[in-house]
Amino acid sequence: MKIYEVGGCVRDKLLGRKPSDFDHVVVGATTEDMLSLGFKQVGKNFPVFIKNGQEYALARKEIKTGNKHNDFKFIFTPDITLQQDLERRDFTCNALAYDKENNKIIDYHNGIEDIKNKVLRHVNSVHFPEDPLRVLRMCRFSAQLDFEIEPETLSLAKTMVSKGTLAHLSAERIWQEIYKALNTSKFDKFILSMRECGALRVILPEIDEMFTTPENPQTHPEGNVGAHTILAIQHVAKCPPIVKFSSLMHDVGKTLTPKEQLPNHAGHEITGPELINKICLRLKVPNNFKEFAKTSCLYHDRFYHILKLSPEDLYQTLFALQKFNIDDLIYFFRSDYFGRAKQKPAEIQKEKEDFFKKMMNILKNIKASDIPNFEKINKDANFKEKLREYKIQILKENII
């Protein structure tokens, strides 16, 4: 029996990064051998074991049995070699093994060289197309590692997309890859890679259409909605995933603008939330992401004009947004404001942010008992409206 560290942990060490987890491949062993040594098997028909919080898998070969991501038959007999196991992996940077006993990295596919050159290259042109999830993983690793996709690998991915293989991916697996990409500082690269290989048109056709939807050149010299969106995402590159997701979605309503109205997009903040809702239901996006994206889309134009809102509109805006994290909201509004080819004055945005924070704080601290003669007021069905009117009045008094 021989145990090797494999995959991402070896890659990350070479990149000077601290591995988030450690995976191992075990050569020359059986399930019985592993169990006798105290390893705990995960699943009944899959040769993966856990010990001391780390994962160990028997060296295996795979035979494709269907169209889905997990339609494989696994062969994990003791005679399977390390080279055969690594041959089935997706990219050369992930097909490395580390022999801890001899302090040696085993590299059958020039993965070390590709890591040095920051190139994402497939291991095997026969095995790679067998798993449709690898198209999304390609885009995600390109963002996560900031690697460039090798032309033949990109061509393979394009062929897979054109053959309709992505239709066999579950919504859960798609969202999992999107979420992992959202946790990188290069989410814009993930979206652009998706578009380059054609996957964006299949997975997020509404987002893909933004790149062919013209913008008003007076307010958005970027030329199209997609270009503005990419700049917005880049501005919040290091912000929480929920902010980047909302930046991606905030102008999707512009794709519904009637042709005769272009390039003006009046009302896109109204049509956007319904489209966002459909996207999130289709991909089974978590509710917190969905609700933040829908609400921030609906009110992002209000924030843009927040210094000129009437007390009534200001109250409505603050009331709708108060349930969300205020820092996340500020990050999002910044992405829309600064995500442009021609930069706008930062002091204007700061003035809006300061005003927003001040008014939100005032609203959150208003109590029903603050209403004059509170004890004498009937707490009937009309009381809720009286409280609303009182809050609007307080906001009005604090507007300078």
C-alpha positions, 0 to 999 in steps of 0.5 A: 500500500502506498499513499500520496497527496493529490490534486488541489493541495499539491497545486496550492503548495506549488502556488505558495497558497495554504491548502484548504483541505488535503486529498489522498489516493491510495495505491495497492489497497482494498476496502478491507485493508482500509477498514482494518487500518481504522479508515471510515468508508464514505458511501457504500459503493464508492472507494473513499474513506475518512481518517483524521478529517482528511479524505483518502480514495482508492486508486481507480479507473472510471467507465462512462455509463450515461450523460449525467455528471455522476454517471460512471462505473468505478473500478478500484482494484489493487492493481490500478496504478497511480498513473492510471488514477491521475489520467482520469483527472480534469486539468494538469494542475490538478493531476499531481501527486506528492510522495511524502515519504520520498519528498517527491512530486509526481507529474505525468502531464507537465502540470508543474510547468503549466502552473508556472506558466499559469495555464489551465490545460486538460489532461486527456482529450478522451476523458475530459468530455465525459464529464459536463461539469468540467466546462464549469470547473474550467471557468471556475478554476480560471477565476480561482487560480487566475490561469489562462485557458489553453486553446485546445482545452477551450475548444474541447469545452466549446464542442461539449457545449455545442453538443448540449452536454450541459443540459445533463447538469443538475441545478444544484451542481451548477449553483455550486460552481457559481458559488465557488466562483463568487468566492474568488476575487476574479468572478468577472473572469468566470463570467467572461470564460463562461461566455467565451466557451458558450456556457453562459448562453446555456446556463445564464442566457439572460446574462449573456444577452446583456452583452448584446444589449446597448447602453445609453452612451451618455450615462454608460460609455462602456457600450453595452450592459454586459460591459458595465456589469463586468466593471461593476463586478470588478469594483466589488471583487473582494466583497462578499459573494452576495454583493457580487451576485447582485452586481451581476443581476442588477441590470438584467431587466435592461434586456427586456427593454423594447427596441424602440426605446433603446438605448434608454432603459427606463423602468428596468429596475421594475422588470429586473426583479421578476427576471431575477426571480426566474433565474434564481428559481431555475438554478435553485439559488438560496433565498438570501441571495435571491431576495438581496438581488431582487430588492437591490435591483428594485431600489438601485435607481432610487439610491442613485437619486436618494438626495432628491427623493421625497420623504415618502419615497425615501421612507419606502426605500429605507423600509424595504432595505433595512432588513439587509446588511448595510455594508453589503448594500453600500458595496453594491451601490458603489459597484453600480456607480463606479462600474463605468468606463468614465469615472464619476466623482467619488465625493458625490457617492460618499455624500449619498452613502452618508445620507443613506446611513444617517437616515437608515439609523434614524428610521431604525431607532424610531419606536412606536412609543415615540409618537406624541400622546402614544398612551392615548392613541387607539391601537386599532387597525389605523395605528400602523398607518399613523406610525408610518406617517410619524416615521415619514415626518421624522425623516422629513425633519432630518432632511437638510 
